[in-house]
Amino acid sequence: MPPVPRPYASMPLPRRLRKVGAPIGVLILMGLVTGLIVIGLTALNPIGTAIGFVLASLAIAVVVAAYLWLDRWEPEPLRLLVFAFLWGASVAVVLSLVLGLWLEAVVAPAAADDGSTSAFSVVIGAPLIEEAAKCAFLLLMLTGRRRHEMNSLTDCLVYAGLVRAGFAWLEDILYIANGESVGDALVTAALRLVMAPFAHPLFTTMFAFGVYVALQQRSAVVRLGALGTGYAAAVLLHGLWNGSSLVGFGAYLGVYVLWMVPIFGLAVGLAVYGRRREQRVVAEKLPGMVAAGLVTAGEATWLGSLRTRTAAVAEVRRRHGADAAAAVRAFAVQVTELAFVRDRLDRGFGDARVQQLLIEEAYAVHAARAAAPALRWPTPHPGLG
C-alpha cells in the first residue's frame, strides 16, 4: 500500500475516477415512465391496480431490504441503486413489451391456431426478451467508470437483484390489476407475492454469477462464455418457471419445491460466501494500510468485521452524536473501497487507471479520517482511542 505524504490538506487531490452515478434527468425520466404505466393501469382498473400497488410494494420492499442488508460491507452509490431499480421498472418493462409484441407478430403467422403461439411466447419468447432487457443493465455497469463499482460477487448480486425487483414490482402490479374481480386479484397476489417474491430476482442472479466469473478472467473468449452461460441459465430458469404454470398448479408447485427452492438456497449460500469474502479481503489488506500510515493499528482492530464496526459506530454515536457516528461510518466504508482496489491490483487485474484509482482512494481515506474527529477522541471502545 503506497504511503501518501503529509500534510494531506496542502496536497492537490487527484482527478476523481471513482465519481460515478446516474444523471438525475435520466432517473426522473425513468420515474415518469414508471408512473405513467401505473397511471394507465389505474385508469383501466382502479381497484385492482390499488390492490396490486400496495401488496406488490410491500413484498418488493422485503426483497430490496434483503439486498441492502447484503450490501452492508461496501454500500453502493444510492443513485446507482435507484438507477438499477428504475431500469427494471421502466426500460426493461418497455423493452419487454415492445419486443414481445414484435415477436408475437413474427411468430403468429407461422403458428397454428391451437395456442402454440401463446405457449411459445410464455416459455421461450418472454424469458429470452425479459432476461436480455434486465441483463443489459449489468452490461452497462461494466462500461466506463461504473466498472469500478463492480468489485465483488455481492456487487453483482445487488445490482441484478434490484433490477429484477423493479421489473417484478411493476409486473406484479400488472398481473394483479388484470384480475376480473377482487377475489381474482387477491389469488394472483398470493401466487406471485407469497410463493415467489424472490423467484424472479433469482433468474437475473444467474447472469450476475456469470458477470462475476467474467470479471475474474483475462481471456475475452472465457469472459464471453461466462456471460453467455449466465444468460442461458437465467433464460432456462425463467422458461421452466413459466412453463410449469401452463401445465397446472401441481407442476407449478413441483417446480417451485424441487427446483426453485434448492437453487434459491444455493444462491443464498453464494451470497453469504460473497459477504464473507469481502470481510476477508478487508482483513487481509489492513496490515498493509497500517504499514503505509493510512490507518492506525488501533483502528485496524475494529475495521476488520461488521460486528466491531457496528459497535464502534454505536459507541461514537452514544458519546459524540449522530454526525460523528456518520463520519466514522464513512471512514470505514472508504477503507473498504481502498481494500478492494488493492485486492484487484494484487490479483493482477490492474492497469494505469486502477493504479490512479488506488491513489485516489488512499487520499479519500485520509480525507475521511480528517472529517471524523471522533477517531482522535478518547473512547472506551478498542481502536478508537
Protein Blocks (a to p, Z undefined) as FASTA:
>chain_A
ZZddddfklpccdddfklgcddfklmmmmmmmmmmmmmmmmmmmmmlmmmmmmmmmmmmm
mmmmmmmmmmmmmccdfklmmmmmmmmmmmmmmmmmmmmmmmmmmmmmmpccehjmmmmm
mmmmmmmmmmmmmmmmmmmmmgcjllmmmmbfklmmmmmmmmmmmmmmmmmmmmmmmpmb
fklmmmmmmmmmmmmmmmmmmmmmmmmmmmmmmmmpmblklmmmmmmmmmmmmmmmmmmm
mmmmmnomklmmmmmmmmmmmmmmmmmmmmmmmmmmmmmmmmmmmmmmmmnomacfklmm
mmmpfklmmmmmmmmmmmnojklmmmmmmmmmmmmmmmmmmmmmmnopacfklmmmmmmm
mmmmmmmmmmmmklmpccfbehiZZ
